[in-house]
Amino acid sequence: MENFERTPRTNGLALMWQYGIYGGPNVHVLWNRLVSQKLFEERLDYNTPWAARAYAMETVELIDEYIASQDGKYAYWAARPNQFDPSIT
């Protein structure tokens, strides 16, 4: 790890999910677009109850995913490798 050469490409790959896929929109925007496309394809985009339910289910799933990730983050609270060895950047 100490000899790993950091480049803009490797930094971008490492931070892909934080800043979106290669600088694009974040994950919740991608899922929202997918739900919108599927509603349109199934001709349910003008059916307000179905559309509202689909968007609500998507939003609840994303919130559950976030809660689970934060739970895992704090359940296994430990120092990261760069905190043990400051030469790792």
N, C-alpha and C positions, 0 to 999 in steps of 0.2 A: 504494500500500500504506500510506503514512503516513496517508492520510485515511480509511482503512477503519474503520468504526464496529463495534467488537466488542460483541456482544450475547450473552446466554446461548444463543440459538438458533444463532448462527454458531459459537460455541465448541463447542456440542454436535455440530454437523455436522463440524467440523474434527477432533474427537476421537472420532468415531463408532466407528472400528475398534479404538481402544485400550480403550474402555470398553463395547463392545458396541453393538448397534444401538439407539440412543436409550435407553441405560441398561439394556438387556436383557442377556442372557447373551453371553459372548464367542463368537467364531467356532467354536472347537472344540466348544463345547456345542451350537451349532446343527447342526453336522455330525453329532455323536453322536446327536442327536434324529432327524435325517433317516435315518441308518442304522437306528436302532431302528424307525422307522415303516416303512421299506421291508422290513425283516426280518419285521415283523408282517404287512404286506400280502401278502407272498409266502409266508406261513405257514412261515417258516424260523426263527422266534424260539425254537423248542424244539429245533432241530437245532444242537446245541452246536458241532460242527466248523465249520459254515457261519457261524454267528454270530461265533465267535471269529475266523475268517478275515476276515470283513467288518470287524469292529472293528479288527483288526490292520492291514488295508490302509488304513483311514481314518487311523489313528494315524501310520503310516509316511508317508502323504501329507502330513499336517500338519507332521510333523517336517522332511520334505524341503522343504516350502514355507518353513518358518522358516529353515532353513539357507541356502536360496537368497536369501532377503530379507536376511539378515545379511551374506552374501557380497557382494551388490550394495551394501549400505550401506558396507562397509569398503573395497571395491574403488574406489569413487568418492568417497573421503573428501575432503570439501571443506567450507569454511566455508559456513554457511547465511546467507541474506540478513540476518537479524537480528543476526548476528555482525559483519557489515560496517557496518551502520547501527543503532546502539542505539536510535534513535527508533522503529524497527519493533518492535511488541510482539506 
